[in-house]
Amino acid sequence: MRHLLLFAAPLALVACGSEVSQTGGDTMPAPSPIASSDKEKPETKQPEKQITQAAGSWADADATSGERLEFVSEDGETVLVSLTCQKPDAFAGEGAANALVMRRVYSDDEAPNQIGLLTSAGNAAIPAQLDEDAGEVSGVFDTRSQAARALANGAGDLRLVVAQSEYVVPTDERIEALIESCRPPIETSLEAEDASDAEDAEMEESEDPATGS
C-alpha cells in the first residue's frame, strides 16, 4: 500500500499544476507557447500592372508653339497620348533649343515621377509629373536623348508605362518625322562644335608656358 502511495504522488502533482518537480527538488518549467513571430506570415501581393491595348489612331493637331501629334480614341473624344515639339519661348534666351513633350492620360492614385518607354529600338524613361486637373502625366525631354531615339526608330507597338498603368499604342511614321524636324539643323550643330573646339584651343594657348603668358 505504501508503494502505491509513493507512485501516485508525482501523478497528483502533474494534475494539480503546470510545474513538475525533478528528483533533486528543482522545478521544471512548463513548455512555452509558440510566439506569434514564429508563425508564417502571409505574403504581401504586389499590385498587378494594368495593361491597356489602346484603340484609336494618330492625328496631327494644333499646338500653341511647334508641332503636335495626338493618339485619339476610336470615338474621337479622348486624347490618350500626345507628342509635341515645343519651341522655346521669348524668355528662353538666345540659342535655346526645341524640346519634346510627351503626355499620357492617367487616373490612378499613385503619383508617378516618370513615363517609361518600351520600343523595339530600346527603352527609356522620361522624368515626368502629374497634372491632376488635366488627368495627365507629362514629361519634357531632349530631342537627342535616348527617349527621342527610341521613339523615332521604334517599330510595331509603343508601350508607355506610368506607375502600374501601361498603354500600348502603335507607332507611326509621323512620330519619326516630328522628332527629326524638331532637332536642330546639322549645320547648327557642327557650327556649335567648331566654336567649342576653337574656344578650347584659345584657352590652351593662353595657358601654354611657351607663349610667355
C-alpha positions in Angstrom: 0.0 0.0 0.0 2.9 2.4 0.8 4.4 1.7 -2.5 1.2 2.6 -4.3 1.0 6.0 -2.5 4.6 6.8 -3.4 3.9 6.1 -7.1 0.7 8.1 -7.1 2.3 11.3 -5.6 4.0 12.6 -8.8 0.9 12.0 -10.8 -1.1 14.1 -8.4 1.4 16.9 -8.7 1.1 16.8 -12.5 -2.7 17.0 -12.3 -2.6 20.0 -9.9 -0.2 22.3 -11.8 1.9 23.2 -14.8 5.2 22.7 -13.0 6.7 19.4 -12.1 9.5 18.8 -9.6 12.6 16.9 -10.6 14.1 14.3 -8.3 16.6 16.9 -6.9 13.7 19.3 -6.0 14.3 21.7 -8.9 11.2 22.9 -10.7 10.8 22.0 -14.4 9.4 24.9 -16.4 6.3 24.2 -18.4 6.6 24.4 -22.2 6.2 28.0 -23.5 3.6 28.7 -26.2 4.8 29.4 -29.8 5.5 33.1 -30.2 3.4 34.9 -32.8 6.6 36.0 -34.6 7.4 32.3 -35.3 4.2 31.8 -37.2 4.3 32.0 -41.0 3.3 35.5 -42.3 1.1 35.8 -45.3 2.9 37.0 -48.4 2.3 40.6 -49.5 0.9 40.7 -53.0 2.4 43.2 -55.4 -0.1 45.3 -57.4 -0.6 43.9 -60.8 0.2 46.0 -63.9 -2.8 47.2 -65.7 -2.2 46.8 -69.5 -4.5 48.6 -71.9 -4.4 47.9 -75.6 -5.5 51.4 -76.7 -7.7 51.6 -79.8 -7.5 54.7 -81.9 -5.2 56.5 -84.4 -2.6 59.2 -84.6 -3.5 62.6 -86.0 -1.9 66.0 -86.5 -3.1 68.6 -84.0 -2.7 72.3 -83.4 -0.1 73.4 -80.9 0.5 76.8 -79.3 4.2 76.7 -80.3 5.5 74.0 -82.5 4.1 70.7 -83.9 1.9 68.2 -82.2 0.8 64.6 -82.7 -2.1 63.0 -80.8 -3.3 59.4 -80.4 -7.1 59.8 -80.2 -9.5 57.1 -79.1 -11.8 55.5 -81.6 -14.8 57.6 -80.6 -12.7 60.7 -81.2 -13.4 62.1 -77.7 -10.2 61.4 -75.7 -6.6 62.2 -76.5 -4.8 59.2 -74.9 -1.2 60.1 -75.8 0.4 63.2 -77.4 3.9 64.2 -78.6 4.7 67.8 -79.1 7.8 69.6 -80.5 7.9 72.6 -78.2 9.8 75.7 -79.4 11.5 77.9 -76.8 9.5 80.9 -75.7 10.7 84.5 -75.6 12.2 84.1 -72.1 14.4 81.1 -73.0 17.2 83.2 -74.2 19.3 83.2 -77.4 20.3 79.8 -78.7 17.7 77.9 -76.7 16.8 74.5 -78.3 13.5 72.9 -79.0 12.2 70.2 -76.7 9.9 67.2 -76.9 6.9 66.9 -74.6 5.2 63.5 -74.0 1.7 63.4 -72.4 -0.4 60.4 -71.4 -3.8 60.1 -69.6 -3.6 58.8 -66.1 -6.2 58.4 -63.3 -4.7 56.2 -60.6 -4.0 57.4 -57.0 -0.2 56.8 -57.1 1.6 60.0 -58.1 4.3 58.9 -60.7 7.6 60.7 -61.4 8.3 59.3 -64.9 7.0 57.9 -68.1 8.6 54.6 -69.2 9.1 54.0 -72.9 9.4 50.5 -74.3 10.0 50.2 -78.0 11.7 47.8 -80.5 14.6 50.2 -80.7 15.2 50.4 -77.0 13.8 51.5 -73.7 14.0 54.8 -71.9 12.5 56.8 -69.0 11.2 60.4 -69.2 11.1 62.4 -66.0 7.5 63.5 -65.6 4.9 65.0 -63.3 1.2 64.6 -62.7 -1.3 67.2 -63.7 -4.3 66.3 -61.6 -6.6 68.8 -63.2 -6.0 67.5 -66.7 -5.7 63.9 -65.6 -2.4 63.6 -67.4 1.2 62.8 -66.8 3.6 64.9 -68.8 7.4 64.9 -69.3 9.9 67.1 -71.2 13.0 65.6 -72.9 15.8 66.5 -75.2 15.5 65.9 -79.0 18.8 63.9 -79.0 18.1 61.8 -75.9 17.7 58.1 -75.7 14.0 58.5 -75.3 13.9 60.5 -78.6 16.0 57.9 -80.4 13.8 55.1 -79.2 10.6 56.8 -80.3 12.0 57.8 -83.7 13.4 54.4 -84.6 10.9 52.0 -82.9 8.5 49.9 -84.9 5.4 47.9 -84.0 3.9 48.7 -80.6 4.9 51.6 -78.4 4.4 50.9 -74.7 4.0 53.9 -72.3 4.2 52.9 -68.6 3.1 55.2 -65.8 3.3 53.6 -62.3 1.3 50.3 -62.7 -0.6 51.5 -65.8 0.7 50.6 -69.2 -0.8 51.8 -72.5 0.1 50.0 -75.8 -0.3 52.1 -78.9 1.0 51.5 -82.5 3.9 53.6 -83.7 3.6 55.9 -86.7 5.9 57.3 -89.3 4.9 60.8 -88.3 6.5 60.3 -84.9 9.9 60.0 -86.5 9.2 62.9 -88.8 8.2 65.2 -85.9 11.3 64.3 -83.9 13.6 64.8 -86.9 12.1 68.2 -87.7 12.3 69.2 -84.0 16.0 68.6 -83.8 18.4 71.5 -84.6 19.8 71.5 -88.2 23.0 69.6 -88.6 24.8 72.8 -89.8 23.9 74.5 -86.5 25.2 71.5 -84.5 28.5 71.5 -86.5 29.0 75.2 -86.1 28.4 74.9 -82.3 31.0 72.1 -82.2 33.6 74.1 -84.2 33.0 77.2 -82.0 33.6 75.0 -78.9 36.8 73.5 -80.3 38.1 77.0 -81.2 37.4 78.2 -77.7 39.2 75.2 -76.2 42.2 75.8 -78.4 42.4 79.5 -77.4 42.3 78.6 -73.8 45.1 76.0 -74.2 47.3 78.6 -76.0 46.8 81.2 -73.2 47.8 78.6 -70.6 50.9 77.3 -72.5 54.1 78.4 -70.7 55.9 78.6 -74.1 53.8 81.6 -75.0 55.1 83.5 -72.0 51.6 84.0 -70.6 
